[in-house]
Amino acid sequence: MNLFLMRHGDAAVAYPDNDRCLSEQGLQEVDSAAQQLLKRKVHIACIYHSRMLRTQQTAEILAKHLQVKCIKKAAGLLPTDAVDNILRKIPTWTENTLLVTHLPYLQRLMIALAADDSLPIEFNTATIVCLKQVSGKWEVDFTVTA
């Protein structure tokens, strides 16, 4: 099983924060990222996203391109949430799974998962990191940037 971590596409300015949708740039970024995953022949079984609109839109675009039937809103993926909840769930997943979430959450999750502390990944909007397990530890397999 591979684990894919993604920051949502660029979001339009809006208030409240939960209602921020993807900007035109964000829509293009997510489309580009999805095309790159298609070129790599990536199969995703399920996409989880936070309750914020921009992550839902990002997940829906990816699902459309990659023909993913399982899209779920998940608790514990907001910017300031603790990563413990997801860390407990990851070992139960048996198929490729993608999480669409936010900063600084992604940085904290990478630190908790990465076998190598020296992996500074810059999660620009629509960046996707594919992690694979090697000897029980997660390592970066590849990165997709929009």
N, C-alpha and C positions, 0 to 999 in steps of 0.2 A: 504494500500500500504506500502511495505517495501522499504527502500532505502539501497542499498549495495554500500559501498565504498571500492575500491581495489587499492592497489599499484601494478604496473606492476611487472612481474617476473624479476629475475636477468638479467641484460643486459651485452652483450659483450662490450669490449672497442672498440670504433670506433670514427671517426671524419668525418663529423660533428655529433653533439649530436643527431640530428633528425634521423640519419641513424643507430643508435645503435639497433641491433636486440637482441632477447633473447638469452642468452647463453644456453648451454646444461643444466646447473643447473636451469636456469630460466624456460626452457621448462618443466622440471620435477616438479618444484615448482607449476607452473600453473596447470599442470595435477593433481597434488595432491590436490590442492585447489578445483578444479572442482569435483573431486571424493568425497570430503567431502561435497560439496553442494548437490551432487546427493544422498548421504546417508541421508541427511536431507530432501530430497524430495522438494528442493527449486525450484520454478518456477520463471523464469525471463522473463519479456515481452520484454525488450529492454536493450541493452548494449551501452553506449556512451564511446568513448575513445578520447584521444587527437590526434593531428596530428603526433605524434612521433611513429615510427615503432614499438617500443617495446610495446606500449599500444595497438596498432592495433593487433599485434600478440597475446597478452594476451587475448584480446576480442574474437578473432577468435577461440582460443582453448576453451575458456569457452563456446562460442556459439555452437561449435561442440558437446561438451559433454552434455550440458544442452538443446540442440535443440532449441536454441534461433534464431529466424528468423530476428529480428530487431537488426542490428549492425550499429551504426552511428558515424562518426567522428564529434566531437563537438568543437566549438570554446570555449575558456575560461577555458580549463582544463590543461594548461601548468604549469610548476612548479611555476612560479612567477606571474601567472594571479591572478587578484582579484576574490574573490568568489561570488561577487554580481550578476553576470550574471546567474550562476547556482542557486543561492538562489531564484531568481525570477522565474525560470523555474520549480523548484521542486513542488510547489503547483499545477501546471497544470497537473502533471502526476497522473494517476489513477491506474496504475499497477506497480508491482515490477520492479524496475529499478536499473541497476548496472552502476556505473561510474568507469572506469579504468583510473587512473591518476598518479600523481607523488608527491614526497615530494618537498618542504614544503607545497604544495597546500592542500594535504589531512589533515594535521594538522590544517591549518587555517579553512578549511571547517568544520571539527569536532567541533572546538571551536564555530563557528557561529551557528551550528545546535544543539549541545548538550544541554540538559536541565540541566545537571550537569557539572559545570566547572571542577570538580575533576576527570574527566574521561580521564586520560592520556593513549591514545592508542599508542602503538609503531607500526608504519607501516613498518615492515620489508618487504622485497620483497614478493609479492604474498599474503600478508595479506588481508583478507576481513573482513569488519565490517558490520553487518546487523543492521540497525537502524529501529525502529518502532515508530510510533507516538502514544503518550499517552497523552490525554488531550491537544492536540495541540503542544506538545513538543516532540522532538526526543530523544529516549533513546536507548542505546545499547541492542540489543536482544541477539546476540551471535557474536563470533569472530572465524574466520577460519585462521589458520596459516599453512604454508607449512612445 
